[in-house]
Amino acid sequence: MYIFYLVAIVIVAIDQWTKWLVVKNMELGERIVLIDPTFGLLSHRNRGAAWGMLEGQIWLFTIVTVIVIIGILYYFHKEAKGKPLFQLSLMVLLGGAIGNFIDRLVRGEVVDFIDVLIPVINYDFPIFNVADAALSIGVVMLIIVLFFEEKAENAAKRKGE
């Protein structure tokens, strides 16, 4: 069961390492093109939540993040036992939440650096980081897990009738 904690630890480690590399090696606003024009690294700071919402509300993010972390840990230990995909999705979420939480506590802002342009629709996706990606992936995984869990429970109920 605790092997799943390794997933969260690895996500936090990769997140913090990549942010450290950006802070140490790039000027704020500097962009390094990796695949022109669709993918690059752009040194950016975010003092808010997604897309800069609620900028400067560090106390709010601290309270919300602590509650989210407690909720994830509760569900991991009480509801996800014996459900490895549920456990995995929660630990991916935990890694993402802790990664950005560390930034807010240590730096007072979140380091973002992944810059993606979707050329088909000419959409410049908001700049993000490894923790943000983990949060998004974790939410999608959680939705899928809960969908199939509910589907299986409904099938079991119908079979028992």
C-alpha positions in Angstrom: 0.0 0.0 0.0 2.7 2.4 0.9 4.5 1.8 -2.4 2.0 4.3 -3.8 3.5 7.0 -1.7 6.6 6.6 -3.8 4.6 7.9 -6.8 3.8 11.1 -5.0 7.4 11.5 -3.8 8.7 11.0 -7.3 6.3 13.6 -8.7 7.3 16.1 -6.1 11.0 15.4 -6.7 10.7 15.8 -10.5 8.5 18.9 -10.1 10.9 20.6 -7.7 14.0 19.6 -9.6 12.6 21.0 -12.9 11.5 24.2 -11.3 14.9 24.6 -9.7 16.5 24.1 -13.1 14.3 26.8 -14.6 14.9 29.3 -11.7 18.7 28.7 -11.8 19.2 28.6 -15.5 16.6 30.9 -17.1 15.8 34.6 -16.8 12.2 35.4 -16.0 10.4 35.6 -19.3 13.1 33.8 -21.2 11.8 31.2 -23.7 13.7 28.2 -25.1 12.2 26.7 -28.2 12.2 22.9 -28.2 9.8 22.2 -31.1 9.1 25.3 -33.1 6.4 26.7 -32.7 4.4 24.2 -30.6 6.6 23.4 -27.6 9.1 25.3 -25.4 10.2 26.3 -22.0 9.1 29.7 -20.8 10.3 30.9 -17.3 7.1 32.3 -15.7 5.8 32.9 -12.2 2.3 32.6 -11.0 1.1 34.2 -7.7 -2.4 32.9 -8.2 -4.2 29.6 -9.0 -4.8 28.3 -12.5 -4.5 31.0 -15.1 -3.5 33.5 -12.4 -6.8 33.6 -10.7 -6.9 34.8 -7.1 -3.5 36.3 -7.4 -1.8 37.0 -4.1 -4.2 35.0 -1.9 -1.5 32.8 -0.4 -3.4 32.2 2.8 -6.4 30.9 0.8 -4.2 28.5 -1.2 -2.6 27.3 2.0 -5.9 26.5 3.7 -7.4 24.9 0.6 -4.2 22.8 -0.1 -4.0 21.5 3.5 -7.7 20.5 3.3 -7.1 18.8 -0.1 -4.0 16.9 1.2 -6.0 15.8 4.3 -8.9 14.7 2.0 -6.6 12.8 -0.3 -4.9 11.0 2.6 -8.2 10.2 4.1 -9.6 8.7 0.9 -6.4 6.9 0.3 -6.5 5.1 3.6 -10.3 4.7 4.1 -11.9 4.4 0.7 -9.2 3.3 -1.8 -7.9 0.2 0.1 -7.6 -2.7 -2.3 -8.3 -0.4 -5.3 -4.9 0.1 -6.9 -6.0 2.5 -9.6 -7.9 4.6 -7.1 -4.9 4.7 -4.9 -2.6 5.6 -7.8 -4.9 8.4 -8.9 -4.9 9.8 -5.4 -1.1 9.7 -5.1 -0.7 11.5 -8.5 -3.0 14.2 -7.1 -1.1 14.3 -3.9 2.2 14.8 -5.7 0.9 17.6 -7.7 -0.7 19.3 -4.8 2.4 19.1 -2.7 4.6 20.3 -5.6 2.8 23.6 -6.0 2.3 23.9 -2.2 6.0 23.9 -1.7 6.4 26.7 -4.2 3.8 28.8 -2.6 5.3 28.3 0.9 9.0 28.7 -0.1 8.8 31.2 -3.0 5.4 32.9 -2.5 4.6 32.0 -6.1 4.5 29.0 -8.4 7.2 28.4 -11.1 5.6 27.6 -14.4 7.7 26.8 -17.5 6.0 24.4 -20.0 4.7 26.4 -22.9 2.5 24.7 -25.5 0.9 26.1 -28.6 -1.9 23.9 -30.2 -1.4 24.9 -33.8 -4.6 23.3 -35.2 -6.7 25.8 -33.3 -3.9 28.4 -32.8 -4.4 28.2 -29.0 -1.5 29.2 -26.7 -2.2 26.9 -23.7 -1.6 28.5 -20.3 2.0 27.9 -19.1 2.2 25.0 -16.5 4.6 22.8 -14.7 5.0 19.1 -13.7 2.8 19.5 -10.6 0.0 21.1 -12.7 0.3 18.2 -15.2 0.1 15.7 -12.3 -3.0 17.4 -10.9 -4.7 17.3 -14.3 -3.7 13.6 -15.0 -4.8 12.7 -11.4 -8.2 14.2 -11.9 -8.7 12.5 -15.2 -7.6 9.2 -13.7 -9.9 9.7 -10.7 -12.9 10.4 -12.9 -12.2 7.2 -15.0 -11.7 5.1 -11.8 -14.9 6.4 -10.2 -16.9 5.9 -13.4 -15.9 2.3 -13.8 -16.3 1.7 -10.0 -19.8 3.0 -10.2 -20.5 1.0 -13.3 -19.3 -2.2 -11.6 -21.4 -1.5 -8.5 -24.5 -1.0 -10.6 -23.9 -4.2 -12.5 -23.4 -6.1 -9.2 -26.7 -4.6 -7.9 -28.6 -5.7 -11.0 -27.1 -9.1 -10.8 -28.1 -9.4 -7.2 -31.7 -8.5 -7.9 
